[in-house]
Amino acid sequence: MAKALDDYEFKKILRFLKGIRGQGTELISIYIPPDYNMAELANKLRAEYSQASNIKSKQTRKNVLGAIERILQAIKGIPKPPEKGVAIFCGNIATQPGASDIKLFIVHPPKPIPVQIYRCDSTFFLDPLLEMLEPDEVYGILLVDRKEATLAYLKGKRIEIIQHRDSFVPSKHRAGGQSSVRFERLIEIAANEWFKKIGDMANQYFSDSKVKGVIVGGPGPTKHYFLDGDYLNYMVKKKIVGIVDTSYTDEFGVREVLEKSGEIMKELSVVKEKNLMDRFIKEASIGGLATYGEKEVRDALLEGKVDTLLISEKLTWERVKYKCPQCGYEEMVTIKGEIPRKTCQKCGAIMQVVEEQDLIEELAKLADETGAKVELISTDTVEGKQFYETFGGIGALLRYK
């Protein structure tokens, strides 16, 4: 559960930082690699402070200087960078309509930061962190027959179609005679050129070291003929981890590959997620060991019934605690969007917000207390989208009814 929540928190802070805009070039992004000399960084920041004093815009100058001062204060408490380094973002950010303040954010990355960066712009520089969201392992999928071919990447839970091509190779001629033989020979030459073209494409895309394995699919024996020929280079051939029969050679065929290559790719997150969703939907449809909906899942967690908590990564709800300053009455509600004002149902006074918590984190903590597993479900897959749109993005597999 810890890793799933860490990944969720990382994505959440990146979404927040991505939405921030400065009035000028006043938002500062700093990347500090592991083992970087913090004294050297402090010297660089002081030099930047000196240069920022020359900024013509009074407001921008004030905001940049304030951000650098805030960062210098923060790094005093970091004598040495963490094991993977750290990213710091600071700038003048709106706190409410008509009001703003210098805010600082420290982000601990999931992978080591490779280089020291200082950047001042109207947006935070997030590219190095966004790249860390890309999965380390990528699989290639190649579907081929005489009529068409599709190449795709499987990146984590996301399918990325690289190329889909039609061959325009004629069908085999059925008439007799010498012209038939000549025509058949021309067809075979065209097919050979077609396979060379697909082989060149596969070599281009799948030779990359990031591609861990390649699965080849297609209807009939054509895929075997293609593999037996000299169309793929040795680097791609040695990456082939499976051959799958499919009815299609387009995007539907790619999904067929995922369905039929469970044993080959059983550890991949996309297959694990699909199997989990298939099990959940089956149990929910027959009224079996599954439940969904915030109240139903929360009740099941409190009763210790939940074996696996399922939450969509797309949920952005907050769990908010209100308290009445007059009579002390408290109320917990789930908010979808901006937090509204609320009147006390006991005395009618305006209530105060005393606690805010991300709904995903709150439910995950309840699961942790009862020993339930937590699975965050993406919307990169068909099943993940269905879970969010049909079941509201909150569900659970149960130990018992």
C-alpha positions in Angstrom: 0.0 0.0 0.0 2.8 2.4 0.9 4.2 2.5 -2.7 0.7 2.9 -4.2 0.0 5.9 -1.9 3.5 7.4 -2.5 2.9 7.2 -6.3 -0.5 8.8 -5.8 0.9 11.6 -3.7 3.6 12.3 -6.3 1.1 12.5 -9.1 -1.2 14.7 -7.0 1.5 17.3 -6.2 2.5 17.4 -9.8 -1.1 18.0 -10.9 -1.3 20.9 -8.4 2.1 22.4 -9.4 1.2 22.1 -13.1 -1.9 24.3 -12.6 0.0 27.2 -11.0 0.7 30.3 -13.1 2.8 33.3 -12.2 2.0 36.9 -13.1 5.5 37.1 -14.6 8.7 35.1 -14.6 8.6 34.6 -10.9 8.1 30.9 -10.2 11.4 29.2 -9.2 12.1 25.5 -9.8 15.3 23.9 -8.4 16.5 20.3 -8.8 19.1 19.1 -6.5 20.8 15.7 -7.3 22.0 13.3 -4.6 25.4 14.3 -3.1 25.2 17.8 -4.5 27.1 20.4 -2.5 24.5 22.4 -0.6 27.0 25.2 0.1 27.5 25.6 -3.6 23.8 25.8 -4.2 23.5 28.5 -1.5 26.2 30.5 -3.3 24.4 30.1 -6.6 21.1 31.3 -5.1 22.8 34.4 -3.6 24.2 35.2 -7.1 20.7 34.8 -8.5 19.4 37.1 -5.7 21.9 39.8 -6.8 20.9 39.5 -10.4 17.2 39.5 -9.5 17.6 42.9 -7.9 17.9 44.3 -11.4 14.5 43.1 -12.6 12.6 46.1 -14.0 9.1 45.1 -12.8 8.7 46.1 -9.1 6.2 43.3 -8.4 8.1 40.6 -10.2 11.4 41.7 -8.5 9.7 41.6 -5.1 8.3 38.1 -5.7 11.5 36.6 -7.1 13.6 38.0 -4.2 11.0 36.8 -1.7 11.1 33.3 -3.2 14.9 33.1 -3.2 15.0 34.2 0.4 12.4 31.5 1.3 14.4 28.8 -0.5 17.7 29.9 1.2 15.9 29.5 4.6 14.6 26.1 3.6 17.9 24.6 2.5 19.5 25.6 5.8 17.7 22.5 7.1 19.0 20.3 4.4 22.8 19.8 5.1 22.9 17.0 2.5 20.4 16.0 -0.3 18.3 12.9 0.3 19.3 9.6 -1.4 17.4 10.4 -4.6 17.9 14.2 -4.4 15.1 16.7 -4.0 13.1 19.3 -6.0 12.1 22.6 -4.6 9.4 24.9 -6.1 8.7 28.4 -4.8 6.8 31.5 -5.8 4.1 34.0 -5.2 0.8 31.9 -5.4 -2.8 33.0 -5.1 -4.2 31.8 -1.7 -7.7 33.3 -2.3 -9.3 35.8 -4.7 -7.3 39.1 -4.4 -4.7 37.6 -2.1 -1.4 35.8 -2.6 1.7 34.7 -0.6 5.1 33.1 -1.2 4.6 29.4 -1.0 7.3 26.7 -1.0 6.9 23.0 -2.0 9.5 20.3 -1.5 9.1 17.2 -3.6 10.9 13.9 -3.0 11.2 12.1 -6.4 10.7 8.4 -6.9 13.9 8.2 -9.0 17.3 10.0 -8.6 17.5 13.5 -10.0 20.3 13.4 -12.6 21.3 17.1 -12.8 21.2 20.3 -10.9 18.7 22.8 -12.4 17.7 26.4 -11.5 14.9 27.9 -13.5 12.7 31.0 -13.1 9.7 31.2 -15.3 5.9 31.9 -15.3 5.3 28.2 -14.7 7.1 25.6 -12.6 9.5 23.5 -14.6 8.2 19.9 -14.1 9.5 18.0 -17.1 12.2 16.0 -15.2 9.6 14.8 -12.7 6.9 14.1 -15.3 9.5 11.9 -17.1 9.7 9.8 -13.9 6.0 8.9 -14.3 6.9 6.9 -17.4 7.2 3.2 -16.7 10.7 1.7 -16.6 9.5 -1.4 -18.5 8.0 -1.1 -22.0 6.7 -4.0 -24.1 6.4 -4.0 -27.9 3.4 -5.5 -29.7 3.6 -6.4 -33.4 0.5 -7.6 -35.3 1.1 -8.6 -38.9 -0.6 -10.3 -41.8 -0.6 -9.7 -45.6 -3.3 -7.1 -45.5 -2.2 -4.8 -42.6 0.1 -4.4 -39.6 0.0 -2.6 -36.2 2.9 -1.7 -33.9 2.2 -0.6 -30.4 3.9 0.0 -27.1 2.5 -1.2 -23.8 3.8 1.4 -21.2 2.7 0.4 -17.8 -1.1 0.5 -18.1 -1.2 2.5 -21.3 -1.4 1.3 -24.8 0.3 3.6 -27.3 -0.3 2.8 -31.0 2.9 3.6 -32.9 1.9 2.8 -36.5 -1.0 1.1 -38.3 -0.4 0.4 -42.0 -2.3 -1.2 -44.8 -0.3 -3.3 -47.3 -2.3 -3.1 -50.5 -0.8 -6.5 -51.4 -3.3 -8.1 -53.8 -5.1 -11.3 -52.9 -3.8 -14.5 -54.4 -4.9 -15.1 -58.0 -7.1 -18.1 -58.5 -7.2 -18.3 -62.4 -5.0 -20.8 -64.2 -2.4 -20.4 -67.0 1.0 -18.8 -67.3 -0.4 -15.3 -66.5 -1.5 -16.8 -63.1 2.0 -18.0 -62.3 3.5 -14.6 -63.2 0.8 -12.8 -61.2 1.4 -15.0 -58.2 5.2 -14.2 -58.4 4.4 -10.5 -58.4 2.2 -11.0 -55.4 5.0 -12.7 -53.5 7.4 -10.0 -54.4 4.9 -7.4 -53.1 4.4 -9.4 -49.9 8.1 -9.7 -49.4 8.5 -5.9 -49.8 5.6 -5.4 -47.3 7.3 -7.7 -44.7 10.6 -5.8 -45.2 8.8 -2.5 -44.5 7.2 -3.9 -41.3 10.4 -5.4 -40.2 12.3 -2.1 -40.6 9.6 -0.4 -38.6 9.8 -3.0 -35.8 13.6 -2.8 -35.8 13.4 1.0 -35.5 10.9 1.0 -32.6 11.7 -2.2 -30.7 15.5 -2.1 -30.7 15.4 0.6 -27.9 16.8 -0.7 -24.6 13.7 0.4 -22.8 11.7 -2.3 -24.7 11.9 -5.3 -22.4 10.1 -7.8 -24.6 8.0 -8.1 -27.8 4.9 -10.1 -28.5 4.0 -11.0 -32.0 0.4 -11.7 -33.1 -1.9 -12.0 -36.0 -4.3 -14.5 -37.7 -3.2 -17.7 -39.4 0.4 -18.7 -40.2 1.6 -15.4 -41.7 3.2 -14.2 -38.4 5.3 -17.4 -38.3 6.3 -16.9 -41.9 7.3 -13.4 -41.1 9.3 -14.5 -38.0 11.1 -17.2 -39.9 12.2 -14.7 -42.6 15.1 -12.4 -42.3 12.9 -9.3 -41.6 13.8 -8.6 -37.9 17.3 -7.9 -36.6 18.8 -10.1 -33.9 18.2 -7.5 -31.2 14.4 -7.6 -31.7 14.3 -11.3 -32.3 15.9 -12.1 -29.0 13.3 -9.9 -27.3 10.3 -11.9 -28.6 8.6 -13.4 -25.5 5.5 -14.8 -27.1 3.5 -15.4 -30.2 -0.3 -15.1 -30.0 -3.1 -15.9 -32.4 -5.5 -13.0 -32.9 -8.5 -12.4 -35.1 -7.5 -8.8 -35.9 -4.4 -6.9 -36.7 -5.6 -3.4 -35.7 -6.2 -1.9 -32.2 -8.7 -4.6 -31.4 -5.9 -7.1 -32.1 -3.7 -5.3 -29.6 -6.4 -5.8 -26.9 -6.7 -9.4 -28.0 -2.9 -9.8 -27.3 -3.4 -8.5 -23.7 -6.3 -10.9 -23.2 -4.5 -14.0 -24.6 -1.0 -13.4 -23.2 -1.8 -13.5 -19.5 0.9 -16.1 -18.7 3.5 -14.2 -20.7 2.7 -10.8 -19.1 1.1 -11.8 -15.9 3.3 -9.4 -13.8 2.5 -6.4 -15.9 0.3 -3.9 -14.1 -2.2 -3.6 -17.0 -2.9 -7.3 -16.9 -3.1 -7.4 -13.1 -5.5 -4.4 -13.2 -7.7 -6.1 -15.9 -7.9 -9.3 -13.9 -8.8 -7.4 -10.8 -11.5 -5.4 -12.5 -12.9 -8.5 -14.2 -13.2 -10.2 -10.8 -14.8 -7.1 -9.2 -17.3 -6.6 -12.0 -18.3 -10.3 -11.9 -18.8 -10.3 -8.1 -20.7 -7.0 -8.2 -23.0 -8.1 -11.0 -24.1 -11.2 -9.1 -24.3 -9.6 -5.6 -21.3 -11.6 -4.5 -18.2 -10.6 -2.5 -18.0 -7.0 -3.8 -19.5 -3.7 -3.0 -19.2 -0.1 -4.3 -20.1 3.4 -3.5 -18.5 5.6 -0.8 -20.9 4.8 2.1 -21.0 1.1 1.3 -17.3 0.8 1.1 -16.6 2.9 4.2 -19.1 0.8 6.2 -17.4 -2.4 5.0 -14.0 -1.1 6.0 -15.2 -0.1 9.4 -16.7 -3.6 9.9 -13.4 -5.3 8.7 -15.1 -7.0 5.7 -12.8 -5.6 3.0 -10.1 -7.8 1.5 -9.0 -5.3 -1.3 -10.0 -1.6 -1.5 -10.2 -0.4 -5.1 -10.0 3.4 -5.7 -9.8 5.2 -9.0 -6.8 7.5 -9.3 -9.1 10.0 -11.0 -11.0 10.8 -7.8 -10.2 14.3 -6.5 -12.7 14.4 -3.6 -11.9 15.8 -0.1 -13.1 14.5 3.3 -13.9 17.7 5.3 -14.7 18.1 9.0 -16.9 21.1 10.0 -17.2 22.3 13.5 -19.7 24.9 14.9 -18.0 27.6 16.9 -21.2 28.2 18.9 -22.4 24.8 20.1 -19.4 22.6 19.2 -21.4 20.3 16.8 -19.1 18.5 14.3 -19.9 17.0 11.0 -17.8 15.0 8.4 -18.8 15.3 4.7 -17.3 14.4 1.4 -16.8 17.3 -1.0 -16.5 17.1 -4.8 -15.1 20.4 -5.8 -14.7 23.7 -3.8 -15.5 23.5 -0.1 -18.9 25.3 0.5 -20.0 27.3 3.5 -22.1 25.2 5.9 -24.6 26.2 8.6 -24.9 24.2 11.8 -28.1 22.0 11.8 -28.2 22.4 15.6 -28.0 26.2 16.1 -27.9 27.7 12.6 -24.4 29.3 13.0 -21.9 29.3 10.2 -19.6 26.3 10.7 -15.8 26.3 10.4 -13.6 23.9 8.4 -11.3 22.4 11.0 -9.9 19.4 9.0 -9.3 18.5 5.3 -8.1 15.2 4.0 -7.8 13.6 0.6 -10.6 11.0 0.3 -8.2 8.4 -1.2 -5.7 8.8 1.7 -8.5 8.6 4.3 -10.0 5.4 2.9 -6.5 3.9 2.4 -5.7 4.5 6.1 -9.0 2.8 7.1 -7.9 -0.1 4.9 -4.5 -0.2 6.5 -6.0 -0.4 10.0 -8.0 -3.5 9.1 -5.2 -5.2 7.0 -7.0 -4.7 3.7 -4.9 -4.4 0.5 -5.2 -1.1 -1.5 -5.2 -1.0 -5.3 -5.3 2.3 -7.1 -7.0 1.9 -10.5 -6.0 4.0 -13.5 -8.3 5.2 -16.2 -5.7 4.3 -18.9 -7.5 0.9 -19.4 -11.0 0.2 -20.6 -11.8 -1.6 -17.4 -10.4 1.3 -15.3 -12.6 3.8 -17.2 -15.6 1.6 -16.6 -14.8 1.4 -12.9 -14.8 5.2 -12.6 -17.8 6.0 -14.9 -20.1 3.1 -13.8 -19.1 2.4 -10.2 -18.1 5.9 -9.2 -14.4 4.9 -8.7 -14.8 3.4 -5.2 -15.2 -0.3 -4.7 -14.1 -3.3 -2.7 -13.6 -7.0 -2.9 -14.9 -8.5 0.4 -13.7 -11.2 2.7 -17.2 -12.1 3.6 -20.7 -10.7 3.2 
